[in-house]
Amino acid sequence: MSRKTLQTFRKLVQSLVFFSIILIPLLSSYRINLSSEGLVSVGRPELKAVFWCFDRVIGGLTDVNLIGSSVWSVNILGFNIMDPLAVASHIFATRHIYPLVLLSSIIPLIFTLIFGRIFCGWICPFNFIMEMNAKLRSFLQKKNGMGLEDVIFSRKHKYFVLGLGLLLSVIFGIQLLPVIYPPAVIGREIASLVSYRGAGIGACLIILLIVFELFFSRRWWCKYICPGGALYSLLGSGRILQIQNDVDKCNGCLKCKKVCPLGLNPAEGEVGMECTNCGVCYSNCPKKALKFKFGKPGINLSLLKRKKGKP
């Protein structure tokens, strides 16, 4: 797969995930109305035909049921797969470890141990939205000359949010993090929009985040606040697959730092556990110095500094 094709493939994966979040509640509404012979939600004949086709294909291949119509939890062929943050929230709120709940996080955990924070870069629907929002921000800056703020915060804030959310879950016995965690919020709001023709306060939260990141701080949520990103970073801190720099090929242009969605510096090995392995730096490296490799990054900083003309 070529470097540019990788980003096309990633966008396709993100689009399919987002499309499924919308499609599943629509199909659920279609089935409910079909069983009651009302078909109130899908009144036009052509839409009925479309949903009938999707229902036959998806229902015929596998039994798929997205709880809350989100990537927060998905049931495939009777096996439940849950976001590790959902599992952690459940354990802390109930103060009890249920083996089946813990088992449901095995697949995401394995992927995280191998690829790190890959959920954020490849699956998360909110990241998909905010990547488009970042492009709009760049357009406003370059084409229209708008001077947009980019306030810097500490990346440690998201670990504080994660810890505080889990602590309060223990104290009050309720899951609090799903209230602010965008993948869960987006799923709930889309399901509400389909079922009840209206959205709730969660939609207001998403809109506020979009506006804030557009005008005041680029990729603020993912960099500094997201509790899910914090948990994935911790779980994937020793990930096997890393983006690494071939110093002999690197010309020190630091374009990889400029294009990195999270503002990391792959050229100098400054990626750590924050990296989502999205491959944007890999796809945009003019010298093809960046590569995905198994193992820890090996960066010869003294050689890189000499190539950049530093003492």
N, C-alpha and C positions, 0 to 999 in steps of 0.2 A: 504494500500500500504506500503510495507516494505521500510526501509531506502535506501537500495541499488537500489530497483526497482524505486524509485523516480528519481534517476539520469538517469536510462535507459529510463524512460518515458520522461524526459526533453530533452535528446539527440534525442529521436524520434521526439518530437515536433520541435526542432531546425532543424533537417534534413528535415522534411516535409516542413517547411517554406522555407528553402534554395532550396529544390527541386522545389517548386512551382515558385520561382523566375526565375528559368531556364526554367521550363515547359511552363509557360504562354506565353512568347514571341515566343517560338517554335510553340505553337499551333496557335498563332496569325499569324505567318509567314505561317503556313500550310494552314490556312483558306484563307488568301489573295491569295496565289498561287493557291489554289483550285478554288477560284472564277474566277480567270483569266485563269484557265485550263493550267497553266504553270507547276506547281509543281517543280519549279526550285530549291527551297531551300531543298526539300526532294526528292531526286532523286531515292533512292534505294527502291524497292518494300516492303522489310520487314519494313523499317522505315515508309513508308506510312501507312502500316497496323497498326503499333504501334500508330501513331498519330491519325489515324482514330478511334481506340478504345478509346483513351483518350478523343478525341473530343466528341464522343458519350456519354461517361460516364459523363464528366464534363459539357458538354453542355446540357445533358438531366436532370441533377440534379439541376443545378443552373446557372444563368447567371453571370459568374465571369469575371471581366475585371480589371486587375491590371494596373493602370496608371504608365507608366515607368517601369513596370514589377518589382515592389518593394513593400516593406511593408510601403512605404511612403504614399501611398493612394490606397485604394481598394474599388471597387464597387461590392456589393453583393445584388442581387435582387433589383437593383435600389437605394439602400441606400449606400451613400458614407461614408466611414470611413477613417479618416485622422489622421496621426501622429500629436499629439498636437504641435510639433515643426513646422510642416508644416502650421498649422492653425495660430500659433503665427507669423511666418514669413510672411504669407499672410496679416494678419491684420496690421503689422508694415509697410510692403512695400506699401500697398494700402492706409494706413491711414484711413481705413474704416472697420467697423465690418459688415460682411454679415451674417445674421442669419443662412442660410443653411451651410455656411462654419463652423460656430461655432458649429452647431448641429452635424456636422460630427465627432467632437472630443469627443462626449459624452461617447461612449462606452469605448475608451481608458482611458478617464478621470475617469470613474467609477472604472475600474479595477485598476488604479493607486491609487485612494483614498483607496481602500481596501487592495491591495497587495504591494503598493509602486512601486519601480523601476523594476517591474517584466518584462517589455518589454525588458530590457537590458539582464536579465538572462535567459529568455525563448524564445524570439522571434527574437531579433536583429541578422541578418545574419553576421554582422561583429564580434560580440561577439563570435559566433559559430566558425568563422575562427581563432580568437585570442585565444580561449581556446585550439584549436589544436596546435597553435603556441607556447603556454605556455608549452604544453606537450613536444614538440620538444626541447624547451629551457631546461626543466628539464632533458630530456634524454641526451643532450649534456653536462650538468653539472655533472650528476651522472655517466653515463657510460663512457664518454670520458674525464672527468675531466677538461672541459673547464671552465676557470674563466671568466664568463660573468658579465658585469656590471649591476647594478640595481640602477640607479640614481633616487633619490627621489625628487619629486616636491611637490608643494602645491596643495591640492585638490581644493583650491579656484580658481585656474586658469580656470577651466571649466565654472565657473559662470561669470568670466570676459569675456571669449570667447562668451558665450551666450548673455551677455549684450551688448558687442561691436557689435556683429553680428546684433542684433535687432536694435541698434542705427543707424548703417550704412545703414540698410534696410530702415529706416525712412528717412534718409538724401538723399539717392540716389534713393529711390523709386523702388528698385529691391530686390528680395530675395537672400541674399548672403549665408546664412547658408547651403542651400542644396548643395552648391558647395563643401563643406568640410564634410558634414554629411554622414558617411559611408553607412547607409542603403539606402539613396537616390543615392549615388555614385555607389554602387554595382548594384542596379537595372538598372540605366542608362547604365552602362558599359556592363552588360549582354545583355540588349536589343540592344545596338549598335553592339555587337559582333554577335548576331543572325541576325540582319537586314542588317548590312553593312560589316560583316566579319572582323571587326576591332574594337579595343578599343581606348579610348582617354586618356587624361591626368589624368582622374579620376583613371584609372587602375594603373598609375604610383604612384599616391598618396597612394593607398591601399598597393602596393608592398613596398613602402618606410616605411610605418607604420609597416608592418610585419617585415621587416629587423631591424628597429629601436628597436621594442619591443623584438625581438629575442636576440639581442646582447647588448643593452644598458639600457633598462628600462622595466621591466616586467609589462604588462598590462597598459602601459603609457597612451594610448588614453582614455580608459574607466575610469581610476582613475582620471586623471588630466586635460583632454582637452575637452572631448565630450560635445557639447552644448545640445544634446538630453538627455544625462545622467544628466546634470545639471538641465534641466527643469523637468525631471521625478523625480529627487530627491526633488526638491522644491514642486512639486505637491503632492508627496507621503510622505511628511515629517510627516504627521499625520496619516499614514496608520493604518489600523485596525489590519491586521495580522502581527505579529512580531515573529522573532526567539528569544526564551527566554531560559535562562539557569536555570536548577534546581541545585542550589548550593549544596544541600544535596547529589546529585549523582556525581557532578563534582569532578574530582581528580586534577584539576589545571594543566593538561598536556599541555594545550594551542595548541593542535593539530588543533583545529578549526581555530585558527589564522593562522597556517601554511598553511592550505589548502584553506583558503578563497581567491578567485580570486582577490578580491580588497584589501586584506591585512587588513581586519577588525578584531576585537577581540570580538566575540560573548560571550565568557566565562565571560568577565567582562562587558558585556552590551555595548561595544563600537562599535555599528553598525550604529546607527542614521539613517539619511535619505539616506545614501549611499548604504545601503543593497539592493540587487536585489532579495532577497528571492529565490535564486537559489537552496538552500538546500544542498550545498556541505558540509558545516560544520555539518549540521544535519545528513547527510549520513555517515560521517566519525568519529563522536563522539564515542570513544571506550566505554564510560559508558552510552551512550544514555541519556545524561543529557540535551541535546539541544532539544527543541520541538517548533513546530509552535503553537502559542496561540494568541487569540484575546486580545487586550489591550496593554498597555505599558509594556516594560520590567521591571521586579522587581528583581534586583540583590542585594543580600546582600554581598557587597564588603568586609566588615570586616570579615565575616565568610569565604569567599573565600580566603582572605589573610592568615588567620590562617591555612587553609588547605594546602596552599602552603608554609607554614613555614615562613611567613613574619610577622614582628612585627606590 
